[in-house]
Structures are given as C-alpha cells and as structure tokens.
Amino acid sequence: MNIMNIFIAIVGIIVAVVSSYSLLTGENITLPYMQILLGVMLLLIGINQLKEKRKRLAILLFFVAAFSILLNINILLR
C-alpha cells in the first residue's frame, strides 16, 4: 500500500466522520466542508489513476474534483 492510498483512506475516514456528525446532529453547516473533502479525495484518486496510466479516468476525476471544490468554496464565501 503506497502513500497515496493512505492519504485517500485518511480523507475518506474524515469525510465519513464529518458526514456522520452532520447526520446525527442535523446540522447542515458541515455540508460544504464535506463536499470540499470529497473533492480532495477525488483529486487524490485522479492523481493515483494518472500514475497508473489511466488518463481518461484521471481527467474526468480532475474535472469533477475541480467543480466540487470551486463550487463549495463559492458557497462558503457567500
């Protein structure tokens, strides 16, 4: 297991914890933060796919990650 997979697992665990907190407390204030973390996770998966020579999937993951991160930063800055 390489370092990139460890980072992906750590971000996945953080997303699961934040989403569980949001679900249990009913607070929706954490949703943009969770979406940004999911975007970061998609970005890391895209980098991992690019290393494995899967360029089409990597480019798709980069676009989805950029859209998710930029949209949620825009929501947070309003």
C-alpha positions as CSV (number, residue, x, y, z in Angstrom):
1,M,0.0,0.0,0.0
2,N,1.6,3.2,-1.1
3,I,1.4,6.7,0.5
4,M,-1.3,7.9,-1.9
5,N,-3.7,5.1,-0.9
6,I,-3.0,6.0,2.8
7,F,-3.9,9.7,2.1
8,I,-7.1,8.6,0.2
9,A,-8.1,6.4,3.2
10,I,-7.4,9.2,5.7
11,V,-9.5,11.7,3.7
12,G,-12.3,9.1,3.3
13,I,-12.4,8.5,7.1
14,I,-12.5,12.2,7.7
15,V,-15.4,12.5,5.3
16,A,-17.2,9.6,7.0
17,V,-16.8,11.2,10.4
18,V,-18.0,14.7,9.2
19,S,-21.0,13.2,7.4
20,S,-21.9,11.1,10.5
21,Y,-21.7,14.2,12.7
22,S,-23.9,16.1,10.3
23,L,-26.4,13.2,10.1
24,L,-26.5,12.7,13.9
25,T,-26.8,16.4,14.8
26,G,-29.0,17.6,11.9
27,E,-26.6,20.5,11.2
28,N,-26.2,21.2,7.5
29,I,-23.4,23.7,8.0
30,T,-20.8,21.0,7.5
31,L,-22.0,20.0,4.0
32,P,-19.8,22.4,2.0
33,Y,-16.8,21.2,4.1
34,M,-17.7,17.6,3.4
35,Q,-18.0,18.3,-0.3
36,I,-14.6,20.0,-0.4
37,L,-13.1,17.0,1.3
38,L,-14.8,14.7,-1.2
39,G,-13.3,16.9,-4.0
40,V,-9.9,16.5,-2.5
41,M,-10.4,12.8,-2.3
42,L,-11.4,12.7,-6.0
43,L,-8.3,14.7,-6.8
44,L,-6.1,12.2,-5.0
45,I,-7.8,9.3,-6.7
46,G,-7.2,11.2,-10.1
47,I,-3.5,11.5,-9.3
48,N,-3.4,7.9,-8.5
49,Q,-5.1,6.9,-11.7
50,L,-2.8,9.2,-13.7
51,K,0.2,7.3,-12.2
52,E,-1.4,4.0,-13.3
53,K,-1.7,5.4,-16.9
54,R,-5.5,5.7,-16.9
55,K,-5.6,9.2,-18.4
56,R,-9.3,9.3,-19.4
57,L,-10.5,8.5,-15.9
58,A,-7.9,10.8,-14.3
59,I,-9.0,13.7,-16.4
60,L,-12.6,13.1,-15.6
61,L,-11.8,12.9,-11.9
62,F,-9.8,16.2,-12.1
63,F,-12.8,18.0,-13.7
64,V,-15.3,16.6,-11.1
65,A,-12.9,17.5,-8.2
66,A,-12.3,21.0,-9.5
67,F,-16.0,21.6,-10.0
68,S,-16.8,20.3,-6.5
69,I,-14.1,22.2,-4.8
70,L,-14.7,25.5,-6.6
71,L,-18.5,25.4,-6.2
72,N,-18.3,24.7,-2.5
73,I,-15.6,27.4,-1.9
74,N,-18.0,29.8,-3.7
75,I,-20.8,28.7,-1.3
76,L,-18.6,29.2,1.7
77,L,-17.6,32.7,0.6
78,R,-21.1,34.0,0.2
